[in-house]
Amino acid sequence: MISYFVYTIISLGCSYVLYVLLLRKQKTFQFNRFFLLSALVLCLVAPFLEFELFKAVPSITQIQLDKFTETNAIIDTVDNVTIGEEVIVNPYRANPVKIIYGLISFLFIIRFSKNLLQIYKLTRSEYETIDHLKLIKIQDSNMVSSFFNYIFIPKYNALSIGDYESIIAHETVHSEELHTIDIILLELLSCVFWFNPFIWLYKKAVLQNHEFIADEKSVLSGIDIENYSNTIINLGQKENRVPLTSGFNFIQIKNRIIMLHQSKSSVFKRTLNIISVILLFAGIFVFSSYKDLKEPLVVVIDAGHGGHDSGNLDEKDIVLNISNQLSLLSSDNIRIITTRTEDTFTTLKERVEFINTQNADLVVSLHANAHSNPLTNGVEAYYNDKDEFKDKSYAFGKILLENQMELFSTNRGLKTVPMYIFRHINSPGVFLELGFITNEEDHKVLMNADRQKQIAASIFEGLEEIRKSN
């Protein structure tokens, strides 16, 4: 979520700079409107899109997994092992930052709703029809403004005939161009992205451009430009505009007068500026949505046991094969790091030291369970509920368990246990028991090479889900 906010701030900032440098002083008002609104929406949507510029070349060969047969190894059962009781931890503990963000957004939404209600009440007043416009005289504002086809004029403000004609022409343009839709969109985005300074700059730029469009079209309709300029000056000092409306005298007077009298640039210069903006913005859009710019989820896969420590029957080989399959799935989005790639023994201390140098987002320790009762089956997971990562470990473990249910019939749940590795690593950790090797059905799954690939794929799907939710 934080990375998304950062991307939107950067991309909106870059596109706003483009507008200021190449478009703001150009009399390409309709294109400016299109650019501002499309850039605003695309920059907010781009981080959710991903473009792969290069496709990974698939490997020509597949690593052949060895098939194992049952041995007469002594089975370590879990009957005499004491573990913590299953504890349900709420992984969605309130985050102070999220609470503050939600509260401020809620207050903005209340303000927006209040303003809409105020306008709705004004539209219920008596009105005078002028063409398709509905003119309403109000007491609460001393500014001329419009909302769709409603025009609000101060009740006690005496207007000259010239001023009145200029106002009607100006507000007619606002109505015909549907500028109110732009304003409502900007208000809604401000409620959600109020923390982004460029949202407010975009809002100001869009409203200013609205006035430029209305000024230009009003003069082109036949109104004398000098009289129109005088009207802007005469009414430009008014304040207290009705919220969510387009105002005749809303934007800085100086900017409007300068733009009104400014000559258009040459067609070549305008075309060059527009093409430059399109190309540069396309680069910003690709930059915002290119997947390689997103932080990958770094996951350490710890294949349990190894070497002289065989675990339960063929456990060390089964989890190693699954770990190696997971390493083949490593991508730009999810980077897989394994603690061992061969049948070697590594002490718990050595594993912890290696894991803590990887700056991992998650550690998954793979194991195959065993029990004296051959009917006991299913997958289960463990996590440490005594460290600072307990909430994330719980949430991640739950996702990984649920993704195994297509291969195993029983979900034995998420439990707590103070294992050595999870008490000493500096990241969230999940101890994943992939079925019971002592159960006939689970044993068939664990010993089958194709099933081992499926287990690895299901774990990877869980990691993708974790990355999206993280």
LINZIBEL-V520671 format. One record per residue. PSI is psi in whole degrees, 0 to 359 (none if undefined). Layout:
psi=PSI
psi=PSI
//
This chain:
psi=316
psi=318
psi=325
psi=315
psi=320
psi=315
psi=318
psi=322
psi=315
psi=311
psi=319
psi=322
psi=316
psi=315
psi=328
psi=321
psi=320
psi=316
psi=314
psi=318
psi=324
psi=339
psi=330
psi=324
psi=5
psi=145
psi=46
psi=62
psi=318
psi=319
psi=321
psi=319
psi=314
psi=316
psi=311
psi=314
psi=316
psi=321
psi=319
psi=312
psi=314
psi=322
psi=331
psi=334
psi=330
psi=317
psi=341
psi=349
psi=150
psi=131
psi=126
psi=112
psi=333
psi=132
psi=135
psi=137
psi=121
psi=145
psi=143
psi=325
psi=157
psi=141
psi=121
psi=124
psi=136
psi=145
psi=139
psi=150
psi=159
psi=145
psi=176
psi=24
psi=150
psi=133
psi=127
psi=110
psi=166
psi=12
psi=320
psi=10
psi=128
psi=123
psi=165
psi=156
psi=154
psi=125
psi=130
psi=115
psi=136
psi=110
psi=355
psi=48
psi=140
psi=131
psi=122
psi=320
psi=317
psi=324
psi=315
psi=315
psi=313
psi=321
psi=313
psi=318
psi=320
psi=320
psi=321
psi=321
psi=321
psi=316
psi=317
psi=315
psi=321
psi=319
psi=320
psi=318
psi=321
psi=316
psi=320
psi=318
psi=321
psi=324
psi=346
psi=355
psi=169
psi=145
psi=159
psi=132
psi=127
psi=107
psi=239
psi=3
psi=150
psi=111
psi=123
psi=128
psi=127
psi=161
psi=337
psi=353
psi=145
psi=20
psi=153
psi=130
psi=170
psi=155
psi=107
psi=241
psi=17
psi=133
psi=130
psi=122
psi=138
psi=133
psi=323
psi=26
psi=112
psi=122
psi=140
psi=166
psi=320
psi=316
psi=318
psi=316
psi=320
psi=318
psi=313
psi=316
psi=317
psi=310
psi=335
psi=321
psi=314
psi=318
psi=313
psi=326
psi=356
psi=44
psi=337
psi=326
psi=318
psi=317
psi=317
psi=317
psi=315
psi=321
psi=318
psi=317
psi=326
psi=328
psi=326
psi=319
psi=40
psi=335
psi=346
psi=113
psi=332
psi=340
psi=317
psi=325
psi=320
psi=318
psi=315
psi=318
psi=319
psi=315
psi=320
psi=317
psi=326
psi=315
psi=323
psi=318
psi=312
psi=321
psi=313
psi=313
psi=329
psi=316
psi=320
psi=339
psi=351
psi=355
psi=136
psi=131
psi=327
psi=315
psi=321
psi=320
psi=320
psi=323
psi=318
psi=317
psi=317
psi=320
psi=357
psi=347
psi=359
psi=151
psi=190
psi=58
psi=148
psi=127
psi=152
psi=19
psi=161
psi=128
psi=136
psi=320
psi=44
psi=319
psi=161
psi=131
psi=315
psi=313
psi=319
psi=318
psi=316
psi=313
psi=326
psi=323
psi=356
psi=139
psi=152
psi=146
psi=168
psi=155
psi=321
psi=315
psi=318
psi=317
psi=318
psi=318
psi=318
psi=315
psi=319
psi=317
psi=315
psi=315
psi=315
psi=321
psi=325
psi=320
psi=319
psi=319
psi=315
psi=320
psi=318
psi=330
psi=352
psi=123
psi=333
psi=344
psi=346
psi=145
psi=129
psi=157
psi=116
psi=119
psi=127
psi=121
psi=117
psi=103
psi=115
psi=156
psi=212
psi=151
psi=231
psi=347
psi=97
psi=343
psi=217
psi=111
psi=243
psi=25
psi=315
psi=325
psi=321
psi=309
psi=331
psi=317
psi=317
psi=320
psi=317
psi=323
psi=322
psi=322
psi=331
psi=337
psi=355
psi=137
psi=184
psi=330
psi=323
psi=111
psi=117
psi=129
psi=131
psi=147
psi=338
psi=146
psi=355
psi=176
psi=73
psi=155
psi=133
psi=131
psi=161
psi=321
psi=318
psi=323
psi=315
psi=315
psi=320
psi=314
psi=318
psi=350
psi=356
psi=351
psi=50
psi=152
psi=340
psi=143
psi=128
psi=117
psi=121
psi=134
psi=163
psi=128
psi=171
psi=155
psi=149
psi=336
psi=113
psi=347
psi=345
psi=128
psi=178
psi=174
psi=150
psi=165
psi=156
psi=153
psi=163
psi=118
psi=17
psi=7
psi=179
psi=347
psi=10
psi=321
psi=316
psi=318
psi=319
psi=311
psi=317
psi=319
psi=321
psi=318
psi=315
psi=322
psi=313
psi=330
psi=354
psi=358
psi=351
psi=341
psi=334
psi=147
psi=341
psi=132
psi=108
psi=2
psi=181
psi=127
psi=165
psi=143
psi=135
psi=65
psi=152
psi=309
psi=314
psi=345
psi=350
psi=353
psi=159
psi=35
psi=166
psi=149
psi=146
psi=127
psi=108
psi=115
psi=109
psi=70
psi=172
psi=118
psi=343
psi=356
psi=136
psi=311
psi=314
psi=323
psi=321
psi=321
psi=314
psi=330
psi=351
psi=127
psi=318
psi=322
psi=324
psi=321
psi=320
psi=321
psi=315
psi=317
psi=321
psi=324
psi=318
psi=321
psi=321
psi=322
psi=323
psi=320
psi=321
psi=317
psi=319
psi=326
psi=348
psi=none
//
